[in-house]
Amino acid sequence: MTQDQRRSTSDHLREDSLSLTQVLFQSVAHMGPTQAVNFILLFGFAFAGPALPLSAALALLAVVLIANCVGQLAKQMPSAGGLYSYASSAVGSKGGFMVGWSFLVVELLVPCGYGMSGGVAMQGLLENQFGISGTWWIWTVALIALFAYLNYRSVELSTDVGVVLGVIEVVIILALAVYMIVVAGDSNTLAVFNPANALEGDWSGVFKGMVFVILAAQGFEAAAPLGEEARNPRRTVPRAILLAALIVGAFYLVAAYGTVMGWGFDRMASYAENPDPWVTLARTFWGVGWILVFFAIINSLLAGGNAGAIASTRTLYAMGRTNVLPSVLGRTHPVHQTPHVAVLVTAVIAGTLALAGGFYWGPVDALGIAGTVITLLALLVYITTCIGCAVYYLRERR
């Protein structure tokens, strides 16, 4: 028995409690597809322009290949440590240490980032409708506190919330994307898959756009830390990871194409100048229905932050259980069987980072910095995990 598998008779998570749907939407919600379409893909369009659907198609292929590697390791070693445990077993303690800390920083920044995004979105609404400003931090603290409550109370409750919110946001945005494609009629074109139509340097623009689509897809691996709470985890977790990559990757492709059709193929150079493009599109095509899209964006921020909190608390719990971090983090609530100490620590760290960064740089700039850090560390984690998958299976064949 490995050190990561040891647990006391009292401090353990609630086993066999989560279905495939709950585990799947842990990853889907973590990816925050609606906020990604509205905010992250905005930067991709600045480089790829009307060719971003090509970037999305290439990113879908890359993400599915990475997801398959993560899933293969999840099949062999289901654990609350997720990628930290996989790397430790595949490439050794040093690799596990690097992946564990990188993944932990990413997951601590996720509820922090979603909290700030929700605060900025709510402040924008209040400023536009009622002239009230300076409230972003109130909403940020409230959202992070809500993430903590859901995770403290029950893994079933927190993942059920993820399922409901995840379905709502995907349905609303997909409906608008398909509507814009239908309305476009004869304007629909395969020219979106021609790299020559990228705004910046043909393939250069396409690949730069691809980077932001991959950033938007970050989180497909978030189901991995539920390896000790899922039913039949050796089957459920790998399927959830791969399905999340496929579903959300395809969602981004449809949304990117719908954006081009709705905004206008020849007008995409102006798209990135709009700070809230999907609300603008919704006003144009759905009128008062823009409220649904705004609701989907807030919904996405809530779902993504909740999922990030689940992943970060399980990683803290696993690292505390193996004494990489203070062992108190490896404790679980005697009634709820949730890692309650890790939940509280995650909330304090996420809240502190959000408030410190938001007040020092401003919430928007702080979000940009957090996104950059998440992207760089996530790429490092993915590369190490893919290498670890190859090393693990080559070693096992000997």
C-alpha positions as CSV (number, residue, x, y, z in Angstrom):
1,M,0.0,0.0,0.0
2,T,1.4,3.4,-1.0
3,Q,1.6,6.3,1.4
4,D,-1.1,8.1,-0.6
5,Q,-3.5,5.2,0.0
6,R,-3.1,5.0,3.7
7,R,-5.8,6.5,5.8
8,S,-7.0,6.4,9.4
9,T,-10.2,4.7,10.4
10,S,-11.9,8.1,10.9
11,D,-10.4,10.4,8.3
12,H,-11.6,9.3,4.9
13,L,-13.8,10.6,2.2
14,R,-17.3,9.3,1.4
15,E,-16.7,6.4,-1.0
16,D,-19.0,5.2,-3.8
17,S,-21.1,8.3,-3.5
18,L,-20.9,10.0,-6.9
19,S,-22.3,8.9,-10.3
20,L,-20.8,9.3,-13.7
21,T,-23.0,12.4,-14.3
22,Q,-21.8,14.1,-11.1
23,V,-18.2,13.3,-11.9
24,L,-18.5,14.4,-15.5
25,F,-20.0,17.8,-14.6
26,Q,-17.2,18.3,-12.0
27,S,-15.0,18.6,-15.1
28,V,-17.5,20.4,-17.3
29,A,-18.4,23.0,-14.6
30,H,-14.7,23.5,-13.8
31,M,-14.1,24.5,-17.5
32,G,-16.7,27.2,-17.1
33,P,-17.8,27.0,-20.8
34,T,-20.0,30.0,-20.8
35,Q,-17.5,32.4,-19.2
36,A,-14.8,31.0,-21.4
37,V,-16.8,31.7,-24.5
38,N,-17.6,35.2,-23.4
39,F,-14.2,36.2,-21.9
40,I,-11.3,33.8,-22.8
41,L,-12.2,33.2,-26.5
42,L,-12.3,37.0,-26.8
43,F,-8.5,37.0,-26.8
44,G,-8.4,34.1,-29.3
45,F,-10.5,36.1,-31.7
46,A,-8.1,39.0,-31.5
47,F,-5.5,36.8,-33.2
48,A,-7.4,34.2,-35.2
49,G,-10.4,36.4,-36.1
50,P,-12.9,34.5,-38.3
51,A,-10.5,31.5,-38.4
52,L,-11.0,30.8,-34.7
53,P,-13.2,27.8,-35.4
54,L,-10.1,26.2,-37.0
55,S,-8.2,27.0,-33.8
56,A,-11.0,25.4,-31.8
57,A,-10.9,22.2,-34.0
58,L,-7.2,21.8,-33.5
59,A,-7.4,22.5,-29.8
60,L,-10.2,19.9,-29.5
61,L,-7.8,17.3,-30.9
62,A,-5.0,18.3,-28.6
63,V,-7.2,18.4,-25.5
64,V,-8.7,14.9,-26.2
65,L,-5.2,13.4,-26.6
66,I,-4.1,14.9,-23.3
67,A,-7.4,13.8,-21.6
68,N,-6.8,10.3,-22.8
69,C,-3.4,10.2,-21.1
70,V,-4.9,11.5,-17.9
71,G,-7.7,9.0,-18.1
72,Q,-5.3,6.1,-18.6
73,L,-3.5,7.0,-15.4
74,A,-6.9,7.6,-13.6
75,K,-7.8,4.0,-14.6
76,Q,-4.8,2.6,-12.8
77,M,-4.6,4.7,-9.6
78,P,-7.9,6.4,-8.5
79,S,-7.0,8.8,-5.8
80,A,-8.1,12.1,-4.2
81,G,-4.6,13.3,-5.1
82,G,-5.5,13.2,-8.8
83,L,-2.6,14.3,-11.0
84,Y,-0.3,14.7,-8.0
85,S,-0.8,10.9,-7.2
86,Y,-0.4,10.0,-10.9
87,A,2.9,11.9,-11.3
88,S,4.3,10.5,-8.1
89,S,3.7,6.9,-9.2
90,A,4.7,7.5,-12.8
91,V,7.8,9.7,-12.6
92,G,8.7,9.6,-8.9
93,S,8.4,11.8,-5.9
94,K,10.2,14.8,-7.4
95,G,7.8,14.8,-10.4
96,G,4.9,14.3,-8.1
97,F,6.0,17.2,-5.9
98,M,6.3,19.5,-8.9
99,V,2.9,18.5,-10.4
100,G,1.3,18.5,-7.0
101,W,2.3,22.1,-6.2
102,S,1.6,23.3,-9.7
103,F,-1.8,21.7,-9.8
104,L,-2.5,23.0,-6.3
105,V,-1.7,26.6,-7.3
106,V,-3.8,26.3,-10.4
107,E,-6.8,25.0,-8.4
108,L,-6.4,27.6,-5.6
109,L,-6.4,30.3,-8.3
110,V,-9.6,28.9,-10.0
111,P,-12.1,29.8,-7.2
112,C,-10.1,33.0,-6.7
113,G,-10.5,33.9,-10.4
114,Y,-14.1,32.8,-10.6
115,G,-14.9,34.8,-7.5
116,M,-13.3,38.0,-9.0
117,S,-15.0,37.4,-12.3
118,G,-18.4,37.1,-10.7
119,G,-17.6,40.3,-8.7
120,V,-16.7,42.2,-11.8
121,A,-19.8,41.0,-13.7
122,M,-22.1,41.9,-10.8
123,Q,-20.5,45.3,-10.4
124,G,-20.9,46.0,-14.1
125,L,-24.6,45.1,-13.9
126,L,-25.1,47.4,-10.9
127,E,-23.2,50.2,-12.5
128,N,-25.1,50.0,-15.8
129,Q,-28.5,49.6,-14.2
130,F,-28.4,51.5,-11.0
131,G,-25.1,53.6,-11.0
132,I,-23.7,51.6,-8.1
133,S,-19.9,51.1,-8.2
134,G,-17.1,49.6,-6.1
135,T,-19.0,46.5,-5.1
136,W,-16.9,43.8,-6.8
137,W,-15.2,42.7,-3.6
138,I,-18.5,42.2,-1.8
139,W,-19.7,39.8,-4.5
140,T,-16.3,38.1,-4.7
141,V,-16.2,37.3,-1.0
142,A,-19.8,36.1,-1.1
143,L,-19.1,33.7,-4.0
144,I,-16.0,32.3,-2.4
145,A,-17.9,31.8,0.9
146,L,-20.7,30.0,-1.1
147,F,-18.1,27.7,-2.7
148,A,-16.8,26.9,0.8
149,Y,-20.2,26.2,2.2
150,L,-21.2,23.8,-0.6
151,N,-17.9,21.8,-0.3
152,Y,-18.1,21.8,3.5
153,R,-21.6,20.5,3.6
154,S,-21.5,17.5,1.2
155,V,-19.7,16.3,-1.9
156,E,-23.1,15.1,-3.3
157,L,-24.6,18.6,-2.8
158,S,-21.6,20.4,-4.4
159,T,-21.5,18.1,-7.4
160,D,-25.3,18.2,-7.8
161,V,-25.1,21.9,-8.0
162,G,-22.4,21.5,-10.7
163,V,-24.7,19.3,-12.7
164,V,-27.7,21.7,-12.6
165,L,-25.6,24.8,-13.3
166,G,-23.5,23.1,-16.0
167,V,-26.6,22.0,-17.9
168,I,-28.2,25.4,-17.7
169,E,-25.2,27.3,-19.0
170,V,-24.5,24.9,-21.9
171,V,-28.1,24.8,-23.1
172,I,-28.5,28.7,-23.1
173,I,-25.3,29.4,-25.0
174,L,-25.7,26.5,-27.4
175,A,-29.2,27.7,-28.2
176,L,-28.0,31.2,-29.1
177,A,-25.1,29.8,-31.1
178,V,-27.3,27.5,-33.2
179,Y,-29.9,30.3,-33.6
180,M,-27.2,32.7,-35.0
181,I,-26.0,29.9,-37.4
182,V,-29.6,29.3,-38.7
183,V,-30.3,33.0,-39.1
184,A,-27.0,33.4,-41.0
185,G,-28.5,31.3,-43.8
186,D,-26.5,31.6,-47.0
187,S,-23.7,33.4,-45.1
188,N,-22.6,30.1,-43.6
189,T,-19.2,29.2,-44.9
190,L,-16.2,26.8,-44.6
191,A,-13.9,29.8,-45.0
192,V,-13.6,29.8,-41.2
193,F,-11.3,26.8,-41.6
194,N,-8.9,28.6,-43.9
195,P,-5.9,29.9,-42.0
196,A,-5.4,32.7,-44.5
197,N,-8.4,34.4,-42.9
198,A,-6.8,34.7,-39.5
199,L,-6.3,38.3,-38.4
200,E,-2.6,37.8,-37.6
201,G,-0.2,35.9,-39.9
202,D,-2.2,32.9,-41.2
203,W,-1.1,29.9,-39.1
204,S,0.5,32.2,-36.5
205,G,-2.9,33.7,-35.7
206,V,-4.5,30.3,-35.7
207,F,-2.0,28.8,-33.3
208,K,-2.2,31.8,-31.0
209,G,-6.0,31.5,-31.0
210,M,-5.5,27.8,-30.2
211,V,-3.6,28.7,-27.1
212,F,-6.6,30.5,-25.7
213,V,-9.0,27.7,-26.6
214,I,-6.8,25.3,-24.7
215,L,-6.8,27.7,-21.8
216,A,-10.6,27.7,-22.0
217,A,-10.6,23.9,-21.9
218,Q,-8.4,23.8,-18.8
219,G,-10.2,21.9,-16.1
220,F,-11.2,18.7,-18.0
221,E,-9.0,16.8,-15.6
222,A,-10.9,18.2,-12.5
223,A,-12.8,14.9,-12.2
224,A,-9.5,13.1,-11.2
225,P,-9.5,14.2,-7.5
226,L,-12.9,12.5,-7.1
227,G,-11.2,9.1,-7.6
228,E,-12.0,8.1,-4.0
229,E,-15.6,9.3,-4.0
230,A,-16.8,8.1,-7.4
231,R,-18.6,4.8,-7.9
232,N,-16.5,2.3,-9.8
233,P,-13.7,5.0,-10.1
234,R,-11.5,3.0,-12.5
235,R,-14.2,3.2,-15.1
236,T,-16.1,6.4,-14.1
237,V,-13.3,8.9,-13.7
238,P,-11.5,8.1,-17.0
239,R,-14.8,8.2,-18.9
240,A,-15.7,11.5,-17.3
241,I,-12.4,13.1,-18.2
242,L,-12.5,12.1,-21.8
243,L,-16.2,12.9,-22.2
244,A,-15.7,16.4,-20.7
245,A,-12.9,17.1,-23.1
246,L,-15.0,16.0,-26.1
247,I,-18.3,17.7,-25.0
248,V,-16.9,21.0,-24.1
249,G,-14.3,21.0,-26.9
250,A,-17.2,20.5,-29.4
251,F,-19.2,23.2,-27.6
252,Y,-16.3,25.7,-28.1
253,L,-16.2,24.8,-31.8
254,V,-19.9,25.4,-32.3
255,A,-19.8,28.6,-30.2
256,A,-16.8,29.9,-32.1
257,Y,-18.5,29.3,-35.4
258,G,-21.8,30.8,-34.2
259,T,-19.9,33.9,-33.0
260,V,-18.5,34.4,-36.5
261,M,-21.9,34.0,-38.1
262,G,-23.6,36.3,-35.5
263,W,-21.0,39.1,-35.5
264,G,-20.2,38.9,-39.2
265,F,-17.3,37.2,-41.0
266,D,-15.9,40.5,-42.3
267,R,-16.5,42.3,-39.0
268,M,-14.4,40.1,-36.7
269,A,-11.6,42.6,-36.3
270,S,-13.9,44.6,-34.1
271,Y,-15.1,41.7,-32.0
272,A,-12.3,41.8,-29.4
273,E,-13.0,45.5,-28.7
274,N,-16.2,44.6,-27.0
275,P,-15.7,43.7,-23.3
276,D,-19.0,41.7,-23.1
277,P,-19.6,40.4,-26.7
278,W,-22.1,37.6,-26.0
279,V,-24.4,39.9,-24.1
280,T,-24.2,42.2,-27.1
281,L,-25.0,39.3,-29.5
282,A,-27.9,38.3,-27.3
283,R,-29.3,41.8,-27.3
284,T,-29.1,41.8,-31.1
285,F,-30.7,38.4,-31.7
286,W,-32.8,37.8,-28.7
287,G,-33.7,41.3,-27.5
288,V,-34.6,41.2,-23.8
289,G,-33.4,37.6,-23.9
290,W,-29.9,39.0,-23.2
291,I,-30.9,38.4,-19.5
292,L,-30.7,34.7,-20.1
293,V,-27.1,35.0,-21.4
294,F,-26.1,37.2,-18.5
295,F,-27.6,34.7,-16.2
296,A,-25.7,31.9,-17.9
297,I,-22.4,33.8,-17.4
298,I,-23.0,34.3,-13.7
299,N,-24.1,30.7,-13.5
300,S,-20.9,29.6,-15.2
301,L,-18.8,31.5,-12.7
302,L,-20.6,29.9,-9.8
303,A,-20.3,26.4,-11.2
304,G,-16.7,26.8,-12.2
305,G,-15.6,28.3,-8.8
306,N,-17.4,25.5,-7.0
307,A,-15.7,22.8,-9.1
308,G,-12.3,24.5,-8.6
309,A,-12.9,24.5,-4.9
310,I,-13.7,20.8,-5.0
311,A,-10.5,20.0,-6.9
312,S,-8.3,22.2,-4.7
313,T,-9.6,20.8,-1.4
314,R,-9.1,17.2,-2.5
315,T,-5.5,18.0,-3.6
316,L,-4.8,19.7,-0.2
317,Y,-6.4,16.7,1.6
318,A,-4.2,14.2,-0.3
319,M,-1.0,16.2,0.2
320,G,-1.9,16.6,3.9
321,R,-2.6,12.9,4.2
322,T,0.9,12.1,2.9
323,N,2.5,14.7,5.1
324,V,3.7,16.8,2.1
325,L,1.6,19.5,3.8
326,P,0.5,19.7,7.5
327,S,-1.4,16.5,8.4
328,V,-4.3,18.5,9.7
329,L,-5.3,19.0,6.1
330,G,-5.9,15.3,5.8
331,R,-8.7,15.3,8.2
332,T,-12.4,14.9,7.2
333,H,-15.6,16.0,8.9
334,P,-17.0,13.2,11.2
335,V,-20.5,13.6,9.8
336,H,-20.2,15.1,6.3
337,Q,-17.0,13.2,5.4
338,T,-15.7,16.2,3.5
339,P,-12.1,17.5,3.9
340,H,-13.4,20.4,6.1
341,V,-10.0,21.7,7.1
342,A,-8.9,21.9,3.5
343,V,-12.2,23.6,2.6
344,L,-11.6,26.4,5.1
345,V,-8.0,26.8,4.1
346,T,-8.9,27.0,0.4
347,A,-11.5,29.7,1.1
348,V,-9.1,31.8,3.2
349,I,-6.3,31.5,0.6
350,A,-8.6,32.2,-2.4
351,G,-10.3,35.1,-0.7
352,T,-7.0,36.6,0.4
353,L,-5.5,36.3,-3.1
354,A,-8.7,37.8,-4.7
355,L,-8.8,40.8,-2.4
356,A,-5.1,41.5,-2.4
357,G,-4.8,41.2,-6.2
358,G,-8.0,43.0,-6.9
359,F,-7.2,46.0,-4.8
360,Y,-3.5,46.2,-5.8
361,W,-3.8,45.7,-9.6
362,G,-7.6,46.1,-10.0
363,P,-9.8,43.1,-10.5
364,V,-9.6,43.0,-14.3
365,D,-5.7,43.1,-14.4
366,A,-5.6,40.7,-11.5
367,L,-7.7,38.3,-13.5
368,G,-5.3,38.6,-16.4
369,I,-2.3,37.8,-14.2
370,A,-4.2,34.8,-12.6
371,G,-5.1,33.5,-16.1
372,T,-1.5,33.7,-17.2
373,V,-0.2,31.8,-14.2
374,I,-3.0,29.2,-14.6
375,T,-2.1,28.7,-18.3
376,L,1.6,28.3,-17.8
377,L,1.3,25.9,-14.8
378,A,-1.5,23.9,-16.4
379,L,0.7,23.3,-19.6
380,L,3.5,22.2,-17.3
381,V,1.2,19.8,-15.5
382,Y,-0.2,18.4,-18.8
383,I,3.2,17.9,-20.3
384,T,4.5,16.1,-17.2
385,T,1.4,13.9,-17.0
386,C,1.6,12.9,-20.6
387,I,5.3,11.9,-20.2
388,G,4.3,10.1,-17.0
389,C,1.6,8.1,-18.8
390,A,4.2,6.9,-21.4
391,V,6.8,6.1,-18.7
392,Y,4.2,4.3,-16.5
393,Y,3.0,2.0,-19.2
394,L,6.4,1.3,-20.6
395,R,7.6,0.3,-17.1
396,E,4.5,-1.9,-16.5
397,R,5.1,-3.8,-19.7
398,R,8.6,-5.0,-18.5
